[in-house]
Amino acid sequence: MMRAYRAARILTMDAQRSVVEDGGIVEENGRILAVGPWKEVGGEGACHDLGSVTLVPGLINAHVHLELSHLAGRIPAGQGFAAWADGLFGAMKSVRPNPSDIERAVRSMQASGTRYVADVTGREALMVRRALDACGLGGHLFREFSGRSRSLGLQSDGMPGPWSPAVHALYSTDPVLARDVKGWCCARGLPFSLHLAEVPGENELFLDGGGDFAGFLRSRRILPKSFAPSGMSAVACAGALGLLDSRTLAVHCVHVDSHDIGHLAASGASVCLCPRSNAWIGVGAAPARALHAAGVPLCLGTDSLASNADLDLWEELRAARTLLGDDTPLADLLAMVTLNPAKALGIEREFGCLAPGRRAAWAFLPADFDPSASAPEVSRNCAR
């Protein structure tokens, strides 16, 4: 059945028509047929007046660990990475993931406007996919690899729905395995993800193998036996291994300098910021303003409930706005949760903007992001 939805304002994120005042969206069977002024499209389909709201494309959470949802509130904030990681390892041994916690987390994301997620999964891919399907939320699953090099054997892996392999981090993964995973993704045109330059001491580890973080990894037997210092930063090492390109989602990038930022920009890789998770764990704040100024495509992720109070992307965007500065254009902020992750994940024909042919998936812009929030209401009826 064809339906027409009216809103006071639509921010489409579509270059052909970016802002529509007193606008309408016509959809049928979950697909957008038309977007435009209400006087042009309002005669099509059954009318649904959404009121004096601003619509934006459905939000995309570019980095989340839903299988850790059962750990909400179990790991204290602000104690540093080593204490957080030890708390995580202990909690994972004592409490198992369960479907109800994951589904509850998915529904909370959905309620705040998220329509697609990039979820990093370990053993509970099926549980995560079932929760996404039950809630009608789209998602790409990254199956995370770490440890020593081994045969991938992914052709018959049986992962449900859209997915691709990923690497946990260069400090926990043999470089041969990291290259193999990235090569598998490249051969199939699939997105690739890794945690990169998140932890204080990560660069020191790659430069000379020393430092407190190196000691932590060795004492917990996380560092692969094959590890050898590269004499480069974590970002430069990732580049040398061929892991950075336009289909790479480099997550966190907290500890990067101007040379690293230049490398990321030249590679075309997208960077997924997780500012509230970084603050929760206590690893620092990413240089978001410098990354943005260099033209690095920025995305946002909430990370998991083991390192965040909730999975609300608007709250994450508020934190990112603080890092970027209040002068950051609204379109640039919205791109971090719409266009940029859609391109990084290869779903830009489905999500990321409100345009004919795309999924009929939108969110409501909160008043504190909306420069028109104080404007007079338009006449709220379905007449054209």
N, C-alpha and C positions, 0 to 999 in steps of 0.2 A: 504493500500500500504506500502510495506517495504521500509524504508529509512535508509541510512547510513550517519552519521555526523562525519566529520573529524576535529580534533583539535590538536594543538601542544602538549597539555598536558592535562591529565585527572586525577584529584584527586578524586578517587571514594568513599573514606571513607568506603570502603569494605576491611575487613581484608584479604580476599583471594588475592586481587591484588590492593594495595592502590594507586600506581602511575603508569600511563601509558603514556610513551612518544610517540609522534606522534601517537595518538590513535584515535579510532573510536568507535562510539556507533551506534548499529543497533536497530531500533525500528519499531514496527508495531502496529497500532491501539492504540497508546499511551503507549505501554509497551516496555520495553527494552528486546531485544532478545539476544544481545551480547555486551560485552565491552572488548576491547583489542587493541593490536597494529594494526595500519591501514593495515599493510601488511597481517594480518590474517583475518580481518573482512571487509576490504574495498570493497571486491567484491560482497557484499550482498546489494541489493536494490539500489534505486536512490541515487546518491551521492550529499551531501551538504557540501561544504568546509567552515568551520566557520572561517578559518584564524589562525593567530598565537595567539591563546587565550588559557587560562587554564579553563577547565570546572570543576565545583564542583556540588554536589547535589543541587537541588532547595532549597532555604532557607525557614525556618519555623519560623514565628513570633509567639513566645509562649505566648505573652500577648499584646492584643490591645483592645481598646474600639472604634469600628468603628462608633457606633451610636453617638459619640461625635464629629464626623468629622466636623460638621457645626460650631464648636466652635473654629476653627483654628484662632490663633492670637487674641482671645478675652480676654484671661486671662493673665495678665502680669507675667513675670518670676521673680524668686528670692525673693519673698516676704514672704516665709514661708508657712507652710501647712494651717494654719487657714485662712490666706488671700486668698490663692488659692482656698480652699474649699468653702469659702463664695462667691468668684467670680464665681466658677463653679455652685453653687446652683442658684445664681441670673441669670446667663446666660441661664441655662436650663429652667428657668421659662419664660424667655422673647423670646427665639428663639427655634423653634422646629426642630428636625432632618428632613432631606429631602433626598430622594433617590439620587439626583444628587451629593450632597456632599459626600455621602458614596461611590458611584461608582467612583467618582474622586479619592478618597483616595485609594480605592482598586486598581485602575489602576496605581497609583503612586507606590504602593508596588510591583505590578507585574513588572513594568518597571525596578525596581532595583534588581530583582532576587527572590523575595518572591513567593513561590508556594503553601504555606499552612499557615493558620493562626489559632490561638486559640483566639477566640473573646469572650470577656465578654459582655453580652448583658442584657438589662433590658426589656423595652417594645417593642423594635424595632427589634426583632429577624427575623421576616419575611422580613423586609426591608434590613437587613444585608445579609440574605441568598440570596435574589434576586440579590443583587449587586455582591456577590461572584459568583453566577451561571452565571450571565451575562458576567463576565470577565473570566470565566473558572478557577477560583481559588478555591482550596480545603479549607475546614475549619471545625473546631469543635467549636460549640457554647456552652459557659458556661452560663446557666441561673442563674443569681446571686440572692441569697437570703440574707435578713437581717431582723432585727427586732425580734419580739417575736416568740416563738414556736407555730407552727400550723400544721395542717395536710398538707402533701406535695401534695397529689393528683396529682402525676406526670404521672400516667399511661396514662391518656387521655389528656395530656397537649397540644399536637398538635404542638410541636416545629418542625421546618423543618430541615431535614438532620441530620447528626451526632451531638449529643449534650449530655450534662449531667448537672445536677445542681451544683452550686458552692456556696460558702459562701463569702460575701463581706469581712468581717474582724471580728475578735473575739470581737473587741470593739463596733461593731454595730449589733451583732447577738447573740441572746439567745443561751447559750451553748447546750441546749437540741435540738434546731433546727439545730445547727452546726453538732451535732452527727448524727441526723436523715438524713441530707443531705449526709454526708460522708457514712453512712451505706447504703443508697440507691445506691450510686455509687459502693461501695464494692460488694454488692449483684449481681451487673450486670457487674463487671469487667471494670468499666468506670473511666476515669480520673476525678480528683477533684482539684479544685483550690481555693485559698484564698489569700488575701493580708495579709502579716505577717511582723511585726516588721519594718514597713515603716517609722513611724512618731516619731520624738523626743518626749519623754514622754510616749510612748506606754508601755514600760516596767514598768515605774513608776506607771502607771495606774493599771497594773495587780499585781504589788507587794503590793501596799498599798492603791490604789484608789485615790491618790493625784496628784498634779502637774497641770501645765497650760493646758496640753492636756486634762486631765480629766475635767477641768473646761469648756473648749471649747465644749466637747461632751455633757456635761450636759446642758449647756446653749442653745445648738441647738437641744436638745432632741434626740440625736443620740444614746446615751448610753441606752441599754435596762434597764427597771426598775428592772429586775431580777439580774442585774450585782452585783457581789460581788468579791472583790479582791481575787486572788488565792494564793498570796504570792510567785508567780513564775514569771519568765519572760514570754513574749508573746509566744516564741517558746516552752518553757517547758509546758505552759498551753495548747498549741495546741497538744503537745505530750500526755499530761495527758487525753485529751479528745478523743484520738484515731484518730486524724486527719492526722497524718504524717505516710505515708508509700510510697512504690515505685510507687503508682499511684497518688501521691499528687504533685501538682505544687505550691510551696510556693513562692509567688511573692514579690519581693523587698528584704526582709531580710537585711535591712540597719543597723539596730541597734541590732546586735547580738555579743555576746562575745564568748570566746573559749568554754565555756560550751554549749552554744546554738549551735555552729558549730558542736561540738561532737555529740550532740543530733540529729541534722539534718543528719549528716553522718551515724549514727547508724540506723536511721529510713529508709534510702533508698530514702527519698523524694528528688525531684529535686527542685532546686532554680532557679527562673527566675529573672535575673537582668534587671533593666531598668535604666541604669546609666544616660542617658540624661534627662529622666523624673524626676529623683531624683534631678538632678542639677537645672532643670527648677523650680521645686516647692521649692527647698531649704531645703530638709530634710537630706542632707548628702550623703555620698558615702558608698556603701556596701564594706565590707572587702573581696573583690573578691579573692585576692591572698590567704588568709587564707582558704576560702571556697574551692578553687581549690586544695590547698595542702592537705586538709582533705579528698579529694575524693568525695566531694558532686557533683553530676551531675549538671552542670550549663547550663542554657538556657538563651536566650535573648528575650526581648520584647521591643517594641517601646513605649508601653502605648498609649495614645491617642493624637490627635492633640490639645487637651486642655492643654497638658503639654509637648509638643514636637514640634520642628520646622517642622518635617517631619516623615514619617514612613519607612525610608530607613534603613534596617538592617545592611548594610555595615557601615553606620555612627554610628550605635549603637555598632557594633563590634569594631570600632576604639576607641570609648570611653571605652569599656570593656578592650581592649588591654592596654590602659593607666593605668587602675586600676590593671591589672594582671601583667604588666611588659613586656618590649620588648623582654625578653628572653622566653616568652611563646611559645611553639611549634605551628606552623601553624595548625597542625592537632587538637590540643586542642581548638584553637580558632574556627575552622570550626565546631567542634563537638557541640559547643554551639548553632549553627543555623541549624544543620542538624541531626546528630545521637541522641543527647541527647533529644531534644524536640520530635523527632519521637518516642522514647521509652516512654517518659513521657505521651504522648498522645495516645499511643497504635497503632501507624500507621507505625511501623518500617518495616512492610511487603510491604508498599506502597512507603514510602518516607524515607529520611535520608541517603541513599547511592545510588550510581549508580552501579547497578548489575542486571543480568537477572531476569525478573519477576517484578521488581519495575516499578513505573511510569517513563515515559520518561520525567522527569522534572529536568532541570539543570539551573545553573546560571554561569555567567562569573566572574572569580576572578579578582578583581581590581589590578592594577599594584603594588600598595603599599603593598599588601599582598603577591605578587607573587615573590619568589626568582629567578624564571627563566625569569622574565620580560625583562632582558637585554640580554638574550641568543640569538644567531643567529636564524633567522627564518628557519623552515624546508621548503622544497619545497612545495609550496602551489598549489597542483593539486590533482585530485582524483585518479591518477594512483597509483597502489600498488607498 
